[in-house]
Amino acid sequence: MTIQKFLGRTKEEATERAKAELGENVVIMNVREIKPKGLFSVFKKATYEVTAAVEEKESYMDSSTALKNMHKMHETINMAADEPIHIPQTTSKEMEQVKAEQSAIEFLRRNADLLKKEEVGNAERIEEKLENLQSILEKQLSTEKKESPKEPEVIKEDPKKNESLAFVKVLYETLIDNEVNEKYVNQIMDELEKVNWNSSSVDSILSNVYQKMILKFGESHGIEVDGKKPKVVFFVGPTGVGKTTTIAKIASKLKVEQEKKVAFLTADTYRIAAAEQLRTYANILDTSINVIYSSEELNAAVEKLEDHDVIMIDTTGFSHKSVAQKEDTKKLIQSIDERYDSEVYLVLSATTKYKDLIEICDVYKEIAEYKLIFTKLDETTTYGNVLNIKLYSGADVAYITAGQSVPDDIEILNSQKIVKRLLGGR
């Protein structure tokens, strides 16, 4: 599948350019209004960017094969609607698009065993995984009929191809709505071409996307103690992302569930309440806490705690634009004695803008290699940045948190759950 962008003074003009470049069978994946910026922006008109796609190779099948496939589809899928569907009168081309997208809706409503064929494991029913994808489809169908009646239509000669192309378009827009960066959405769409999506059923398309996105996250692990102790773990990140609370949550899990002996060190001497907050958690967990005021004190403090399994170090949160505090944190982490097994976790808020997250990741990459922890997932409705930053940084996502409760509101990243959310599920 070929995906390109086209600009125009109107949506229609951008669409016509897409048709002229890619042909009449082009499919519009996304339309974005670009508002002018700058001092004289009030005197300028907005332009429109159209993301268009077209399959590079046509797939043909003879009539007997098509008939067999149609019979097979009707044997496994109940395409009957739960209630009468009333569609306004429209042109023949519009009717084909409506039928294709309605077919995709009905498929998701009826087919509950999508991922069994792909052996993802003990997958739940697809209706439970993607409960609100149906409403997204219906809303999109209604909006497109009202706002974009002139949009290019899918090829109508092959109903199966129409259904697949309509479904791919919905997947594209669902990922965009969940704030997955367009660069990564296009990569996912490009990978679909390798499985010949335009001749595949809707279930295999969604299953393929689901599995590929899980593979992009990779396997997640929390803090692991391999017998060599103590393990020294640094927690770094901007101010206000919840480092101290996250440390307490992980420490509680390690002590209560794994029976590990945990100790706290805090190097956050900028915030008066920081040490006291960690001290409160230490008292609850009945563990030790010490304050270190410089990198020179680090190894001596760790040496006194060598009988512990894990030593968790709370560092100063700072703006990624603060050079001085960045250098202090870098010096602290690099000063740890090589005989100790150490690792660094960068704590990020899921509510932070993608552009800012990129800058933060770049700054902390200069300090040390790190794993990722995303906090405040309960304060956002879109999880796209979790995938965006995973792919941008190449770092593993270890933990996610969703709330202030200690130790309940934290878990090792479950990529299946995140991917379901990104695909419109709950």
C-alpha positions in Angstrom: 0.0 0.0 0.0 1.3 3.4 -0.9 0.5 6.3 1.5 1.2 10.0 0.5 0.2 13.4 1.7 -1.3 16.2 -0.5 -1.9 19.9 0.2 -4.6 22.2 -1.1 -6.4 25.3 -0.4 -9.6 23.3 0.2 -10.3 19.6 1.1 -11.6 19.1 -2.4 -8.5 20.6 -4.0 -6.2 18.4 -2.0 -8.4 15.4 -2.7 -8.2 16.1 -6.5 -4.4 16.3 -6.3 -4.4 12.9 -4.6 -6.6 11.4 -7.3 -4.5 12.9 -10.1 -1.3 11.5 -8.5 -2.6 8.1 -7.3 -5.6 7.4 -9.5 -9.4 7.3 -9.1 -9.2 4.4 -6.7 -7.4 6.3 -4.0 -8.7 6.1 -0.5 -8.6 9.2 1.9 -7.2 8.0 5.2 -7.2 11.4 7.0 -8.0 15.1 6.4 -6.2 17.7 8.5 -6.7 21.5 8.5 -3.4 23.4 8.8 -4.0 26.8 10.3 -1.5 29.5 9.5 1.0 30.7 12.1 3.0 33.8 12.7 2.4 37.5 13.0 0.4 37.8 9.9 -1.6 34.6 10.3 -4.9 36.5 10.6 -4.5 37.6 6.9 -3.8 34.1 5.7 -6.2 31.3 4.9 -6.0 27.7 6.2 -4.8 24.9 4.0 -5.7 21.3 4.1 -3.5 18.2 4.2 -5.0 15.0 2.9 -3.4 11.6 3.7 -4.2 9.2 0.8 -3.6 5.6 0.2 -3.8 3.2 -2.7 -3.0 -0.5 -3.1 0.0 -1.0 -5.4 -1.2 -4.4 -6.8 -4.7 -5.4 -7.7 -5.8 -8.9 -6.6 -8.2 -10.7 -8.9 -10.1 -13.9 -8.3 -12.3 -15.9 -10.6 -16.0 -16.0 -10.0 -16.0 -19.5 -8.6 -13.4 -18.7 -5.9 -15.2 -15.5 -5.0 -18.4 -17.5 -4.6 -16.7 -20.1 -2.4 -15.2 -17.4 -0.2 -18.6 -15.7 0.1 -20.2 -18.9 1.2 -17.4 -19.5 3.7 -17.8 -16.1 5.2 -21.6 -16.5 5.6 -21.0 -19.9 7.4 -18.9 -18.2 10.1 -20.2 -14.7 10.4 -23.8 -13.7 11.2 -24.2 -10.5 9.1 -27.8 -9.9 10.3 -28.3 -6.6 12.1 -29.8 -6.5 15.5 -32.3 -3.8 14.4 -33.3 -2.3 11.0 -30.6 0.0 9.6 -31.9 3.1 7.8 -29.5 4.7 5.4 -30.4 8.0 3.5 -30.7 7.8 -0.2 -27.3 8.3 -1.8 -25.4 7.7 -5.0 -24.3 4.2 -6.1 -20.7 4.9 -5.2 -21.7 6.3 -1.8 -23.8 3.2 -1.2 -20.9 0.9 -1.9 -18.8 2.8 0.7 -21.7 2.6 3.2 -22.1 -1.1 2.6 -18.4 -1.8 3.0 -18.1 0.1 6.3 -21.4 -1.3 7.7 -20.1 -4.7 6.9 -17.0 -4.0 9.0 -19.2 -2.9 11.8 -21.3 -6.0 11.7 -18.2 -8.2 11.5 -16.8 -6.8 14.8 -20.2 -7.1 16.4 -20.7 -10.7 15.4 -17.3 -12.4 15.2 -16.0 -13.0 18.7 -13.0 -15.4 18.1 -10.8 -13.1 16.0 -7.5 -13.8 17.7 -7.9 -17.6 18.2 -6.7 -18.4 14.7 -3.5 -16.4 15.2 -2.6 -18.3 18.5 -2.1 -15.2 20.5 -2.7 -17.3 23.6 -5.6 -17.2 26.0 -7.1 -14.2 24.3 -10.5 -12.9 25.5 -13.4 -12.5 23.2 -12.8 -9.8 20.6 -16.1 -8.1 21.5 -14.7 -7.6 25.1 -11.3 -6.4 23.8 -12.7 -3.9 21.4 -16.0 -3.0 22.9 -16.3 0.6 21.7 -14.6 0.1 18.3 -18.1 -0.5 16.9 -19.3 2.9 18.1 -16.2 4.6 16.6 -17.0 2.9 13.3 -20.6 4.1 13.4 -19.7 7.6 14.4 -17.1 7.8 11.6 -19.5 6.5 9.1 -22.1 9.1 10.1 -19.6 11.9 10.1 -18.2 11.0 6.7 -21.6 10.9 5.1 -22.3 14.4 6.4 -19.0 16.1 5.9 -17.2 14.4 3.0 -19.8 13.4 0.4 -17.2 13.9 -2.4 -14.5 11.7 -0.9 -13.1 9.1 -3.3 -14.7 5.7 -2.9 -13.2 2.3 -2.6 -13.2 -0.1 -5.6 -16.7 -1.7 -5.8 -16.0 -4.6 -8.1 -14.8 -6.7 -5.2 -17.0 -6.6 -2.0 -14.3 -8.3 0.1 -11.7 -5.8 -0.9 -14.1 -3.0 -0.2 -14.7 -4.3 3.3 -11.0 -4.8 4.0 -10.0 -1.3 2.7 -12.8 0.3 4.8 -11.6 -1.6 7.9 -8.0 -0.6 7.3 -9.1 3.0 7.0 -11.0 2.8 10.4 -7.9 1.2 12.1 -5.8 4.1 10.8 -8.2 6.8 12.1 -8.6 4.9 15.4 -4.9 5.0 16.1 -4.6 8.6 15.1 -7.5 9.4 17.5 -5.6 7.7 20.3 -2.7 10.0 19.5 -0.3 7.4 18.1 2.1 9.5 16.0 1.3 9.5 12.3 4.8 8.3 11.5 4.3 5.1 13.4 0.7 4.7 12.2 2.0 4.8 8.6 4.7 2.2 9.5 1.9 -0.1 10.8 -0.2 0.4 7.7 2.9 -0.2 5.4 3.5 -3.5 7.2 0.0 -4.7 6.3 1.0 -4.6 2.7 3.3 -7.6 3.3 0.4 -9.8 4.3 -1.7 -8.8 1.2 -4.4 -7.2 3.3 -6.7 -6.3 0.3 -7.3 -10.1 -0.2 -7.5 -10.9 3.5 -10.5 -11.1 5.8 -11.2 -8.4 8.3 -10.4 -10.8 11.2 -6.9 -11.6 9.9 -6.2 -7.9 9.3 -7.1 -6.9 12.9 -5.3 -10.0 14.2 -2.2 -9.1 12.2 -2.2 -5.5 13.4 -2.8 -6.6 17.0 0.2 -9.0 17.1 2.6 -6.6 15.3 1.8 -3.8 17.8 2.4 -6.2 20.7 5.7 -7.2 19.2 6.7 -3.5 19.0 6.3 -3.2 22.7 8.4 -6.3 23.3 8.5 -8.2 26.6 8.4 -6.1 29.8 10.2 -6.8 33.0 10.3 -5.0 36.4 13.2 -4.9 38.8 14.8 -8.3 39.0 17.2 -9.5 41.7 19.5 -12.2 40.4 21.2 -13.1 43.6 24.0 -10.5 43.5 23.1 -7.8 45.9 22.5 -5.1 46.5 20.9 -4.0 43.3 21.1 -0.2 43.0 18.2 1.4 41.2 18.1 5.1 40.3 14.8 6.8 39.5 15.1 10.0 37.4 12.6 12.2 35.7 11.1 15.7 35.5 9.5 17.4 38.5 5.9 16.4 39.3 5.7 13.0 37.5 5.4 11.0 40.7 8.8 9.5 41.2 8.6 9.3 45.0 5.2 7.7 45.0 6.3 5.3 42.2 9.3 4.2 44.3 7.0 3.5 47.2 4.7 1.4 45.1 7.5 -0.7 43.6 9.2 -1.1 47.0 5.9 -2.4 48.5 5.6 -4.9 45.7 9.1 -6.1 46.2 8.8 -6.5 49.9 5.3 -7.8 50.3 5.0 -10.0 47.2 8.7 -11.1 46.7 9.9 -10.8 50.3 12.9 -8.7 49.2 14.8 -6.5 51.7 14.6 -2.9 50.4 16.2 0.3 51.4 15.8 3.9 50.4 18.3 6.7 49.6 17.2 10.1 48.5 19.4 12.7 46.8 16.4 15.1 46.4 17.5 17.8 48.7 15.9 20.6 46.6 12.4 19.9 47.8 11.9 20.1 51.5 9.0 17.6 51.6 10.7 15.1 49.3 12.7 13.3 52.0 9.8 13.4 54.5 7.5 11.9 52.0 9.9 9.0 51.4 10.5 8.7 55.1 6.8 8.2 55.7 6.8 5.3 53.2 9.9 3.9 54.8 8.3 3.9 58.2 5.2 2.1 56.8 7.3 -0.5 55.2 9.7 -0.8 58.2 12.8 -0.1 56.1 15.7 2.2 56.3 16.1 5.6 54.6 19.2 7.9 54.3 19.8 11.3 52.7 22.8 11.8 50.5 23.9 15.4 49.7 26.5 14.7 47.0 27.8 12.1 44.6 30.8 11.5 46.9 28.5 10.2 49.6 26.8 7.6 47.4 29.1 4.6 47.6 29.6 5.0 51.3 25.8 5.0 51.9 25.4 2.0 49.6 28.2 0.1 51.3 26.3 0.4 54.7 23.3 -1.2 53.0 25.0 -4.2 51.3 22.8 -6.7 53.2 19.8 -5.4 51.3 18.5 -6.9 48.1 17.5 -3.6 46.5 18.5 0.0 47.2 16.2 2.5 45.6 17.5 6.0 45.0 15.2 9.0 44.6 16.9 11.8 42.6 16.1 15.4 42.1 13.4 16.1 39.6 14.4 18.9 37.2 13.3 20.6 34.0 15.0 19.1 31.0 16.2 22.6 30.2 18.3 22.8 33.4 21.9 22.1 32.4 23.3 22.3 36.0 20.8 19.9 37.5 21.3 17.5 34.6 25.0 17.4 35.2 24.5 16.8 38.9 22.3 13.8 38.2 24.7 12.5 35.6 27.6 12.7 38.1 25.6 11.0 40.8 24.6 8.0 38.6 28.1 7.6 37.1 29.7 7.7 40.5 28.3 4.3 41.6 31.0 1.7 42.1 31.2 -0.8 39.2 31.0 -3.7 41.6 27.3 -2.9 42.2 24.6 -4.0 39.7 22.8 -0.8 38.9 20.0 0.4 36.5 18.1 3.6 35.8 14.4 4.1 35.4 13.1 7.3 33.6 9.7 8.2 35.1 7.4 10.0 32.6 3.8 11.3 32.8 1.4 10.0 30.2 -0.2 13.4 30.2 2.9 15.2 28.9 2.8 16.4 25.3 4.7 14.2 22.8 7.0 17.0 21.7 8.1 17.6 25.3 8.5 13.9 26.0 10.9 13.7 23.0 13.1 16.4 24.5 13.0 14.8 27.9 14.1 11.5 26.5 16.9 13.1 24.6 18.2 14.9 27.7 18.1 11.9 29.9 19.8 9.8 27.2 22.8 11.9 27.8 22.8 11.0 31.4 22.4 7.2 31.2 20.7 4.3 29.5 17.3 3.8 31.0 14.1 1.8 31.2 10.7 3.6 31.1 7.9 4.0 33.7 4.7 5.8 32.6 2.6 7.4 35.4 -0.8 9.0 35.5 -2.5 6.8 32.9 -5.7 7.4 34.9 -5.5 11.1 33.9 -5.6 10.6 30.2 -8.0 9.0 27.7 -5.3 8.3 25.1 -2.4 6.0 25.5 -0.6 6.8 22.2 2.4 8.3 23.8 3.3 5.0 25.5 3.9 3.5 22.1 5.3 6.7 20.6 8.1 7.0 23.2 8.8 3.3 23.3 9.5 3.4 19.5 11.2 6.8 19.6 13.6 6.0 22.5 14.0 2.3 21.9 13.9 1.8 25.7 11.8 -0.9 27.4 8.6 0.1 29.2 8.8 -1.6 32.5 5.9 -0.2 34.7 2.8 1.8 34.3 0.8 3.5 37.1 -2.8 4.7 37.2 -3.6 6.3 40.5 -2.1 7.3 43.9 -2.9 4.1 45.8 0.2 2.4 47.2 0.9 -0.3 46.2 -2.1 -1.2 44.1 -2.0 1.4 41.3 1.1 0.0 39.5 1.8 -3.0 37.3 4.4 -4.3 34.9 3.3 -3.2 31.4 0.9 -5.6 29.8 1.3 -4.9 26.1 -1.9 -6.7 25.2 -4.0 -4.4 27.4 -2.3 -1.3 26.0 -2.8 -2.4 22.4 -6.4 -3.1 23.0 -6.8 0.4 24.2 -5.0 1.8 21.2 -7.3 -0.1 18.9 -10.4 1.3 20.6 -11.0 -1.3 23.2 -11.3 -1.0 27.0 
